[in-house]
Amino acid sequence: PALWEWLAIEVKSDQLQMSQVALEEVGHVAPDCRAWLAACQITSVSVSVIILTEANRMKGLIGVSGDDFHPDGVDENDLLIIATAKAKGVGLVSDERQPTPSQNKKKYKIPSVCRLDSVAVECIPFLEYLKRSGAVFTK
């Protein structure tokens, strides 16, 4: 319970925000989590022209044209989520892992796209976010 209380405070204080695209994905996968986020009044960041332009630029960086996404790589929503972080100048929390990028950029997952020099969005797993916060949970 202490972790959830802390997360609620992070959300309410705008330390954690979500792209509208990510929030919609959560709603499809875990409606109860989406409802909890809404109750915490999560700030959702709408897709803007700047975000769309950045996502389209990233799409070119990984060699995707049209809807030619690789099933093992990022998709349109992933690029919008990364572009949202880039546009806001903030890091991204994602538990998706890809320690070694694929030779085929179309197979890049979120962390690999974030690590591209011209993207340069810090991408950390949730546990790292928790450690950096310095939060301590006791009974």
C-alpha positions as CSV (number, residue, x, y, z in Angstrom):
1,P,0.0,0.0,0.0
2,A,2.8,2.5,0.7
3,L,4.1,2.1,-2.8
4,W,0.7,2.9,-4.3
5,E,0.3,5.9,-1.9
6,W,3.7,7.2,-3.0
7,L,2.9,6.7,-6.7
8,A,-0.4,8.6,-6.2
9,I,1.6,11.5,-4.7
10,E,4.0,11.4,-7.7
11,V,1.1,11.6,-10.1
12,K,-0.8,14.3,-8.2
13,S,2.4,16.4,-8.0
14,D,3.0,16.0,-11.8
15,Q,6.3,14.2,-11.2
16,L,4.7,11.5,-13.4
17,Q,2.7,12.3,-16.5
18,M,1.6,10.2,-19.4
19,S,1.2,10.7,-23.0
20,Q,-2.4,10.4,-24.0
21,V,-1.4,7.5,-26.3
22,A,0.1,5.6,-23.4
23,L,-2.9,6.3,-21.2
24,E,-5.3,4.9,-23.9
25,E,-3.1,1.8,-24.1
26,V,-3.3,1.3,-20.4
27,G,-7.1,1.7,-20.6
28,H,-7.3,-1.2,-23.1
29,V,-4.9,-3.5,-21.2
30,A,-5.8,-2.7,-17.6
31,P,-9.0,-0.7,-17.2
32,D,-8.6,-0.8,-13.4
33,C,-5.2,0.8,-13.6
34,R,-6.6,3.5,-16.0
35,A,-9.4,4.2,-13.5
36,W,-6.8,4.5,-10.7
37,L,-4.7,6.9,-12.8
38,A,-7.8,9.0,-13.5
39,A,-8.7,9.1,-9.8
40,C,-5.2,10.3,-9.1
41,Q,-5.7,13.0,-11.7
42,I,-2.8,12.0,-13.9
43,T,-1.8,14.7,-16.4
44,S,-2.1,13.3,-19.9
45,V,-0.1,15.0,-22.6
46,S,-2.1,15.3,-25.9
47,V,-0.4,14.7,-29.2
48,S,0.6,18.0,-30.8
49,V,2.0,18.9,-34.2
50,I,5.4,19.1,-32.5
51,I,5.0,15.6,-31.2
52,L,3.7,14.2,-34.5
53,T,6.6,15.8,-36.3
54,E,9.2,14.4,-33.9
55,A,7.6,10.9,-34.1
56,N,7.7,11.0,-37.9
57,R,11.4,12.1,-37.8
58,M,12.1,9.1,-35.5
59,K,10.2,6.8,-37.9
60,G,12.7,7.9,-40.6
61,L,15.6,7.3,-38.3
62,I,14.7,3.7,-37.9
63,G,13.9,3.2,-41.6
64,V,10.2,2.8,-41.4
65,S,8.0,4.1,-44.2
66,G,4.2,4.1,-44.1
67,D,3.0,1.4,-41.8
68,D,6.0,-0.9,-42.4
69,F,6.8,-1.5,-38.7
70,H,8.5,-4.7,-37.7
71,P,6.5,-6.8,-35.3
72,D,9.6,-7.1,-33.0
73,G,10.2,-3.3,-32.9
74,V,8.5,-0.1,-31.9
75,D,5.1,0.8,-33.3
76,E,3.5,4.1,-34.1
77,N,2.3,4.5,-30.5
78,D,5.7,3.8,-29.1
79,L,7.2,6.6,-31.3
80,L,4.5,9.0,-30.1
81,I,5.3,8.2,-26.5
82,I,9.0,8.7,-27.1
83,A,8.3,11.9,-29.0
84,T,6.2,13.2,-26.1
85,A,9.1,12.8,-23.7
86,K,11.5,14.4,-26.2
87,A,9.1,17.4,-26.8
88,K,8.7,17.9,-23.1
89,G,12.4,17.5,-22.4
90,V,11.8,14.8,-19.8
91,G,12.9,11.1,-19.4
92,L,10.8,8.1,-20.0
93,V,10.0,5.3,-17.6
94,S,9.7,1.9,-19.4
95,D,10.4,-1.6,-18.3
96,E,10.9,-2.7,-21.9
97,R,14.5,-4.0,-22.3
98,Q,16.8,-4.1,-25.3
99,P,20.4,-4.1,-23.9
100,T,21.9,-4.6,-27.3
101,P,20.2,-2.9,-30.2
102,S,19.4,-5.1,-33.2
103,Q,21.4,-4.6,-36.4
104,N,18.0,-3.9,-38.0
105,K,16.8,-0.6,-36.8
106,K,13.2,-1.6,-37.6
107,K,13.6,-4.0,-34.7
108,Y,14.5,-1.3,-32.2
109,K,12.5,-1.2,-29.1
110,I,11.8,1.9,-27.0
111,P,15.1,2.0,-25.2
112,S,17.1,1.7,-28.4
113,V,15.2,4.4,-30.1
114,C,15.7,6.6,-27.0
115,R,19.4,6.0,-27.1
116,L,19.8,7.2,-30.7
117,D,22.1,10.3,-30.7
118,S,19.5,12.5,-32.4
119,V,16.7,11.3,-30.0
120,A,18.6,11.4,-26.7
121,V,15.7,10.7,-24.3
122,E,16.7,9.1,-21.1
123,C,14.8,5.8,-20.7
124,I,14.9,4.1,-17.3
125,P,13.0,1.1,-15.8
126,F,10.6,1.7,-13.0
127,L,12.9,0.3,-10.4
128,E,15.5,2.8,-11.3
129,Y,12.9,5.6,-11.0
130,L,12.0,4.3,-7.6
131,K,15.7,4.2,-6.5
132,R,16.4,7.7,-7.7
133,S,13.4,9.0,-5.8
134,G,15.0,8.0,-2.5
135,A,11.6,6.8,-1.3
136,V,11.7,4.4,1.6
137,F,8.8,2.2,2.4
138,T,8.3,0.8,5.9
139,K,5.4,-1.1,7.6
